[in-house]
Amino acid sequence: MRETVMWVTILSFIVISCGSAPVQQKQKEVTSVAPEKKETRSEIDEKVVAVNPLLETFDTPHGVPPFEKITDDLYEPAIDAAMAQHLAEVQQIVKNEDSANFDNTIGALDYSGALLTKVALVFFARQSADTNDTVQEIAKNVAPRLSAHSDSISMNPKLFSRIKAVYNTRDSQQLTGEQKRLLELTYKNFVRGGALLDNPQKKRLTEINGRLSVLSVQFGDNLLAENNAFELVIEDEQDLAGLPKAVVDAAAEKAAEEGNPGKWKFTLHKPSWIPFMQYADNRALREIMFKGYASRGNHNDEHDNKAILLEMVKLRLERANLLGYESHADYILEENMAQTPDKVNDLLQRLWNGALPAAQKELRGLKRLQRKDERKATFQPWDWFYYTEKLRAEKYNLNENELRPYFQLEKVQQGAFQVATRLYGLQFKKRADLPVYNEDVSVVEVTDATGKHVGILYLDYFPRPGKQQGAWMTEFRGQEMRDGKFVSPVIVNVFNFPRPTKDTPSLLSLEEVETLFHEFGHGLHGLLSNVTYPSLSGTNVPRDFVELPSQFMENWAEEEEVLKTYAHHYRTSEVIPEDLIKKLKAATHFNQGFETVEYLAASFLDMKWHTLTEDPGDIDVNTFEDNALDKIQLMDEIISRYKSTYFAHIFAGGYSSGYYSYIWSAVLDSDAFAAFKEQENLFDSKTAAAFRENILSRGNTEKPIELYLKFRGKEPSIDPLLEKRGLK
């Protein structure tokens, strides 16, 4: 399971959701050249718009954003101008005197707002990956305006009247399958957006949506501030006992960069936090690191998220009730593959019944090891990672540090590229001539086997203070057909991998290898899209289907045939030895109980918050969470993968009532990969073509289950997932 944040368009209105960094400094005021005459805001906006590259055609190779021309002061006026243009385009549809039909109403609406989509995608990608105080201030300013803008369109009665007229006559129109799908989704989205409400209800819905947009940004702001604020600075070298040299070197460089030479700085960023929890012998320091991570947003201070998330839960419930749904989960799931909370909870419970006993068995083995070190100590959550590594070494003679030297970042990336080449004929060429938004970022052009341009892929590998944690895929431009011409996608993969040190390149853990393949899978979903209408392209699919292409790619990472293409020792170029591969295979099911339990706990917690059917009042957030996890009998030695106050997926991203989607998609991806394993050749061209044609290229042009059935020829089975995790 990986964090994935995507900016997507809905009906090509807008899109937004997401975390952000702290805002302490107001945006600098733009002033006139003549200091004695201060310009008004409208005059300033007019000047900026007149010279704003965000509002012009990007005159760059393949139309990528001209980042060297884009300054922070350009974003807000560009968004305002683009919203105005979008409204003008919608008004043209509304005022059209011809009878409503698919082309002049549904198609025209889907193509409207292209400028706003372009500007918003660039801005929000920047906000999540390379933010600053000014960008965060802009995000807070524009979030409610964008929400109100979207509502003004989805609640426009004259526009909905035309949409409804087309919808009511759909059987008599000669529509393609994709057009029928777009018409159906457009009508449903307008209804779900409040088109059938009366005016007072519409007003309240607009207020709710606007407030939720602000709260989502604030939640993310607080979380990034918490991530950046925590540090553990070690002065005594003895406290580094057990830590790998590469981790120690990185901590020393970090401390030296910040004026503390001779010390070692550790943070909550995963490349620092995870190896510390795995290998630091100092239990007291592991506890500090663990509690620092697990208490984010829960300190009753200016960055506390409890009041924010509780207000969001209440507003989401009120919105669902306004629209005729019993709960927020009912509202969200209606358009997902799962359809109902009962189906989600049924799947989660079935998996829980197998995962919890497995985790309890794992715990017994960990406690046995702990007793050798500290006979009287009570096993705590900050002991799990540490003794897991000891047990892995004991059972399989496998230490993750043995693997890292074989997982050099650049070679792992090339390994993922080679999988795509063998499956789909894609070629990847680095483009040093294209502009980037940060010096860490590299750019790759993707072509097909004939050399024809497919798309552009941005790669952003390393953590920095202005970057959210986790890994995700987004885009600067989605694929579509416009005016009869194919518009190629511009995709972004963002990670937080260990930075190289002066002595070693960036070396990945096995989990980070899987993360790279995962996000590249999302990237392929965007790159290989081949549809007509923008709102149906690429990753604009139901939440519990979007993780299929990404998790499907993870399966290839540990296949021996693939491993040997990229797992070469960074010093000797030696291919990963057979004995290490055998150890990896033997340890396939190791710790799967823990990993599944911590994930499922977060999924249950998400559903618990969003299946509330009555206003919870001023409940204590921590008590609510404890009760929810006690109900499923979560072990004291494991915490939920995300606790409520830093659960960005559901409170600062697009996964509310949808965190379960990773495991739902895991059923699909395991079953899909089984189709390849059933062939004589793992890279069977016919199976690969079927997956590309029916899954990767089709976007949301058909119902997901129909697309899957076309690929697989049968309903997905849960058995491959249970077998893969050793839970059957």
N, C-alpha and C positions, 0 to 999 in steps of 0.2 A: 504494500500500500504506500502510496506517495501523495504528497501534497501537490495538487494541481490546480492552478488558478487560470481560468481562461476568460478573456473578454469576448463576449459574443454579441451578435446583433439579434434582436427579436423584431421581426417585421421590418428590419432595417431602421427601426427608430433609434435606439441607443442601447446602451449597454453599460452597465457598470456594476461593479461590486468590487470591494476590495480593501485590503489593508493599506495602511499608509503610515508615514513617519510622523514624529511629533511636530507640532507647529508652535513655535515660540515667537517668530519674527514675522511681522506683517510684510506683505508684498511691497516692494519699493514703488513709490509713486513716480509715474512718468511725467516729466515736466517739459515745458517748451524750451526752445533754444534761447528765447528772450526771457531772462529771469524775471524781468519786471512785470510780465503778464502771465499769470498762472492759468493753465488751461482747465476747462471743465472735463469731467470724466467722459462725456460723449465726444468732445473734441479729441481727446486723447485716443479713444477707441477708433475714431474715424481715421486718424493718422496711422495708427498701428495697423489697422485693417488694410489700408492702402498699400502697405509695404510688407504684408505678412506672408511669408513663404508657405505657412500652413494652409493658406487659402488658395494657393496657386497650384497648378499642375507641377508635380515634383519632376523637375528637369534633371533627373539623375539616371544612371543605368538601371533599367528595369523598374523605374519609378519608386525607388526606396526613399525614405524620408531624408531630406538634406539636413542632417543634424547640426552640421557646422553653421547653418544659417538660423537655427531655431533657438531663441533665447527664452528664458522663463516668462518674460513680460508679454510674449506673443500668444501664450496659450489661452488666457481668459477671453481677450477680445475675439480670438479666432473661434472659440466655442460659441460665443454669443452671436457672431456673424453667421456661423454655420447653422445655428438653431433658427435664426431668422430666415435663411434661405430654405431650410427644410419646411418651415411653416408655409412659405410662399408656394412651394411645390405641392404641398397638401391642398392648399386653397385652389390651385389649378385643377386638381382632381375633383374637388367638391363642386366647383363652378362649371364644370364641363356640362354643356347642355345636351350632349348625346346621352342616350340611354346607357346605363351602367353595364359594362361587360368586363370580361377578365382582363383584357389588355389595358383599357383606360381607367380601371379602378384597382384591381388586385395587383397586376403586374406593375403598374405605374407607382403604386404605393410601396411595393417592395424595392423598387429602384430609387425611390426618393430618399433624401437624407444621406446621400453618398458622401457629401462633403463633411457632414457632422460625424459620420462613422469614421472617416479618415482621420479627422482631428482628434476625436475621442480615443481611438485606438493608440495613436502615438502618445497622447498625454497620459493615459492610464497605464500603458506599458512602462512609461518613464516613472510614473509615480510609484509603482511597485518595485522596480528594479534599480532605480538610481535617483532617489528623491532627495529633497532638501526642504528647509523650512518654507521657502517661497512656494514650491510646488505643492506642499501640504496645505498651505493657506488657500491656494487656488482650488484644490480639491474640495475643501470645505465650502468654499464660496459657490462652486458650480454644481455640487451634488444636488442640492434642492432645486436648483434651476433646471437641471437636466431631468430630474424626476417630474417636475411640473410640466416641462415641455412634452415628455412622453405621455403624461396623463391628458394633456390638452388634445393630443391626437387620438388616443384610444377612447376618449370620452366625447369626441366630436359627433354629435347626433347626425349631421348631414352626411358625414363621411361614412358612418356606420350604416346609414340608410342605403347608400350605394353598395356597400359590401354585402348587406343582407339581401338586396335585390339580386345580386349575382349568385349568392349562395342558394337562394330559393329556386333559381332557374338552372342550377348546376347540371341536372340530368339532361337538359335540352341543349346544352352547349357542347361543342366539339373540343374537349380539353384533353391534353396529354395526361399521363399519370402524374407527372411532376406538377402540372398545373392544378389538378384535382387536389393533390396533397397541400399545395400552397393555399388554395382557396379554403380548404377545411381548417387549416391551422390559423389562417388570418381571421376567419370568423370566430373560432374558439378563443383566440387570444384577445379579441375585442370584447367578447362577452366576459372573459376572465379579467379583463382590464377595467370593467365597470360600465360598459356601454349600455347595459339594460337597467342601470340604477337611475333613481330620480335625482333631481338636481342637488338637494341637500346631501344625499348619500354620495354623490360624485364629489361634492366639495370635501366631505369628510375623508373619502378615499384618497383624494389628492393630498390632504394634510398628512395622512398616515404615511403615504409613500415618500413624501418629502422628508418627514421626520426620520423614517427608517434609513433613507440614504445618508443623512447626516450622522446618525448613530453608527452605521456601518463603518464610515470613515473614522469616527472617533475611536471605535473599538480597535481598529487596525493601528491608529496613531499610538494608542496606549501600549499595545503589544510591542510595537517596534521600539518604543521608548524603554520598555522593560528589558527587552533583549539587549539593547545597547548599554543600559545602565549597570547591569550586573558584571562584576569581574572578580576573579580570584587571583590575586597576585601572590606568588610563592617566593619567599626569600631564602629558605633553607633547602639546599639541594637534596637533602635526605627525604624531603616530602615528595620528591619526584619518583621515588622508588616504584618500579614496575612499569613505568610509562615507556613506550617505544621512543627511540632516539628521534625519529622524525617529528613526533608530537612535541617532544621537549624542545627541539630546535625551533619549531614554529612558534611555540610559546615564548621562547627567548627573543626571537626576532620581533614578535608583537610587543613585548615589553620594551625592547630597545627603541623601537619606532616611537613609542610614547614617552620616551625620556627616562626609562627605568632599566638601564643596562645592568646586567648581572642578576636580573630577576626573571621570572617566568609568569606570563599572563594567560589565564584561561577564561573563556567566555561561554555563553550559552549557545553560540553558533555550533551547529552539529559537528563540523570537523574538529572542534575543540572539545565539546561536551561528551560526545559518544566515546572516543578512546579514553578519556579521563575516567568515565564510569566503568569502562571495561578493564582497565589495567592499573589504575592507581591503587597501590597497597594501603595508603593512608585512608582508613575507613571514615574518620572524622571529616576529612576534606571531601570524600565522596558524598557524604551526607549534605554538606554545604552546597555542593554543586547540584545535587538532586533537588534539594528544597528550593534552591534558586530557580530552577527550571519549573518545578511543579507549583510554585506560588505566584507565577507571573499574573499580573492583573488582579491580585487578591491581597493588596497591602493596605487597603483603606486610605489611600492617598490620592493625589491628583491623577494617577494613571490607573486607578482601580476600575475594573470593568463590570462589577456586579450590577450596579444600578443601570448601566447601559444595556446589558444583555437582558435584564428583566423587563425593561421598558420595550425592548425589541420583541420579546416573547408576547407581551400583552398586545402590542400593536399588530403583530402578525395574526394573532387570534382574532382581534377585532376586524381586521381586513377580511379574513376568511369568513367570518360570520356575516359581514356586509354582503359578501358575494354568494352567500347561501351554502357555505361549507361548515361542517361541524368543528373542524380543527384546521390549523395551518397545514398539517401533514396531509389531510384529505385534499386540500386545495393543491398542494404541490404534486402529490403522487398521481393525481388524476391523469396527468399528461406523461407520466413515466411508464416504463414497462411494468413496474410492480403494481401500479394502479391504486392500491389501498394499503393503509397502515397494517391491516391484518396479515396481508401477504408478506410484507417486509418483516414483521415480527415473527412470523412463522419460519421464514428462512433463517433469521438470526438465531432463533431458539433451537432449530435443528442443528445448526453448526455449534452453538454453545454447548449442547448436550455432549458433543464429541470433544470439544476443545477444553472444557473445564477439567474433566478427569485427566486429560493429557498434561495440562499445566500443573495439576496437583502432583502427578507422578514426577514431573520434572523438578518440582520444588523439593521433593524428598531427596533426590540426588544432590541438589545444591546444598541442602541443610547438612547432609553427611560431610560434604567438603568443608563447610563452614566450621563444623564442630572440631575439625582437625586444627583450625587456626585459632578459633575463639570458642571454647567449649560452652561458656555460659551466655554468649551473645544471642539475642533474639534476632532472627532473620528479618531484615527490613527491605523495602523496595530498592534502596540504594545498594543492596548487595546482589541483586539479581544479575545485572550485566557482568559484574566482576566474577562471580562464581560460575556463570555460564561459560565464560572463556576458560576457566580452569577445568570445568567438566568436559568441554569440547576437546581440550588438550588430552585429558585422561582417557576419554572414550575413543577418540578417533586420532589421537596424536596429531591434532590439527590446531594450529594457532593462526588467527586471522592475520597476524603480522607476517606469517610465511607467505601469505597470498599477495599482500600489498605490493611487493617489489615486481610482481607480474602484471599489475594492473595500472600501468602508466596511463594517465588520462587521455593523451592524444592517441595512443594505440587502441584504447578501449573504444574511443569515438570512431576510429577507422574500422574497428571490428563491427560496430553497429552499422556503419555505412556499407560494409561488405555484405552483411545480411540483406540489406535492401537491394544491393546490386544483384545478388544471386536470386532473390525472390522476384524483383520487379524490373531489373535491368537498369536501375538508376545509377548515375555517375555523379560524383561530388568533386567540385573544384574550388579551392580557396580563392576568395576575391579580396585582395588587399586594397583595391581601389575604391571600394564602396564606403560611404560614411557610416560611422558608428556613434552610439550615444555615450559610450565609455571606453576608455583605452583597453579595458579587459576583454572587450567583445571582439569576436572574429566573425567573418561572414563567408558563407559557402554558397556557390551557385549549384543548383541541382538540374541535371539534364537527363533525358531518357537515353536508351541504348543507341539511338541514331544521332545523338547530340542536340536534340531539340530541347529548348528551354522549358523546364517544369516549374521552377520557383526559386526563391531565395530563402536561405536558412541562416538566422543569426544565432550565435552560440555565446552565452554569457555564463562563465563557469564559476567565478569565485565570490565569496562573501565580501561585503563592505558595509559601513555604517548606514548608508542610505538604502539598503536592500532588505526586503522582507526575507524571512527564513523560508526554507523549503525549496521546492523545485516546481516549475510549472511551464506550460506552453501557452503562448499567446500569439497574436499576429499583428502586423502593421497593415496588412491588406488580405482580405479573404478572396478566394476564387469565385468567379462568376462569369457569366456571358453578358456582355453589355454592347448594345448596338451591333449584335451579331459577331462580336469579337471575343476571344477567350482572354480573360483577365487572370494572370497568373498570381499565385499567392506569395506573400512575404511573411514567413513564419519565424517565431522566436522561441528558442529553448533556453530556460533560465535555471541555473543550479547554484548550489553553495558547497562546492568541493574544496578540499584543502589546497591552499596556495602552495606553489613550489617554494622551497627554501634555497639558500645559496648552495646547498649540497645535493639536494634531491629534487626531481620534478614532482609534479602533483601525482601522488599515488593514492589509489582509491581502495576502499574496503569493498567486499563483495556486495554489500547492500548498496553502496554508491554506484557500483557497476550496474546493478539492476535499475537504479534510479535513472541512469543515463539512457539505458535501453527503453525504459518506460516513457520518459518524456520525448524521446525520439519517435516512439510509436504514436504519440499525439501529433508530433510534427508531420509524420507521414500521412496521418488522417487529414491534416490540412493541406499538405503538398499535393496529394494525389486526388483531391476532390475534382469532380468533373460534372458539375450541375449547371443549370441555367440561372437560377434565382439566388441572390446573395443570402437571404435568410435561411436557406436550406443547405448551404454549402458546408463542407468540412466538418468541424466539430460542433456545429449548431444542431445537436441531436439531444434526445432526452438524457438526463444526468446519469441514469443507470445503464446507458449504452455507450456513453462517451469514453468510459474507461476500458472498453473491450480492446480497441486497437493498441492502447498503451500497455496494458497488462499482457496482451498477446505477445508483444515484442520481448517482454521480460523472459519468456520461456526460452528464447534462443540464447540468452547470455551464458547459461551454464551447460549448454550442449557441448559435448567434447569436440565435435567437429568445428564448432564456432570458437570455443575457447582457444583452440590451438592457433587460430588466425590472429588473435590479438594479445593473448596472455604470454608476453615475452619479458624476461627479466630486464629491467631498465638499465642494468650495468653490463650484463653479459650477452643480452639478446637471446638467451636460452629459452626455448619453448617450455611452457609449464610442464613439469615432469609427470609421468604417468602415476607415480605414487600420490602426488598431490591431487590429481584428478580423481583417483580412487577414494581418497579421503573425503573429498567434496561430495562424491556420490553417496558414500556411506553415511554422511552427516546430513543428507537431504531433509530428513524429518526432524532433525535436531532443533529443539526450542520452538517448534511450531505451535505447541500448546500455548506458550506464553504469547507469541506474536499474534495468534488468532484471538486469544482472550482479551488482550489489551485493546485490540482493534474493535472487537465486538462490543466491549464495554462502552467505547465512545459512540458506537452506532446506536446502542440502546439508549444512551444518554441523550443523543440528538432526538431520537423518537420520543423520549419521555417529555422533553421540553415542548415538542411541537404536536403532541397528541392531546395536550391540555384542551379541555372543552369549556372551561370556566376561567374567568380572570383569577389568577393565583393571588392577587393582592400583594401586600408587602412581605412576601415570604423571604426567608433567609436562603440565599442562593446556595451556600455551602451545605445547608441541611437538606435542601431539595436534592442536590446532587448525591449526597451520602445515602439518602433514602432510596433513590433510584438505583444506585449500584448495590446497595444491600439487598434489594428485592431480587436481583439476579444472582446473589450470593458471590459477588466478586471477592476473591481472596484478598486478605489484608496485605499480602506481599506484592501485589500487582496493583498499579493504579491505571485508570483509564488512559488510553493513549493521549487524549486531550481532555483536560479538565475544562469546565465551562468558561472560566475567565480568560483562557487563551485558546479557545476552540475557534480559530479564525475561519476554518472551513464553513462553519454554520452561522457565524456572527459577523464575519468580514469578507465572506466569499459567497459562492453561489450554491452551497451544499446543504442548506437548511432542509431538514427532512430527507436528506439525500446522501449522508455520509455512508449509509449502507451500500451505496452504489458500487463501491470498490469490491465488495464481496459478491454482490449480484453479478457484476461484470467478471469476477474471478470464475464463477461457474461457466460463463460463456467462453472466457479465454482458455480455460483448461480443456473444455470440450472442443474448441476450435483448434487448439494445438494438437489435440489427439487426432484430428483429421490428417495432419501432416505426419504424425508418428505412425499412422496406419499404412503409409506409403513406403515403397522400397527405398525411395530417395527422399530424404528429409526436406529437400528443396524442390519437391515435385512441382513442375511448372504449371500443370493443370490445376492443382489445388491452390497454388499461389495466385494464379489468374482469377480463380473463383473468389478468393478472399478479397483481392483488389477490386474486382468488378462489383461485388455485392456488398462489401462492407466499407472499404476505404474510399471508393470513388463516389458513393451514392449519397453521402450526407444524410439529410432527413427527408429524402424524396419519397420514402415509403415508411411504413411502420417498422420499427427495429426488428420485431420478431419475424416479420415477413422477409426482411433482408437476410436475417440469419438463416431462416429456413431455406432460402434460395442457395445460400452458400453450403450449408451442412446437409440439407436434405432430410433433416429430422429435428425434433425438439432437443434442446440442450439437456445433457444429463449432469447431475450433481456428482456422480461417481468419480470422474477424473479429478475434480478438485479435492475430494476427500482422500483419494489415493495419493495425490501429490503432497498433501499435508500430513499424511499418516494418521488421519482421523476417522477412517472408515470403520 
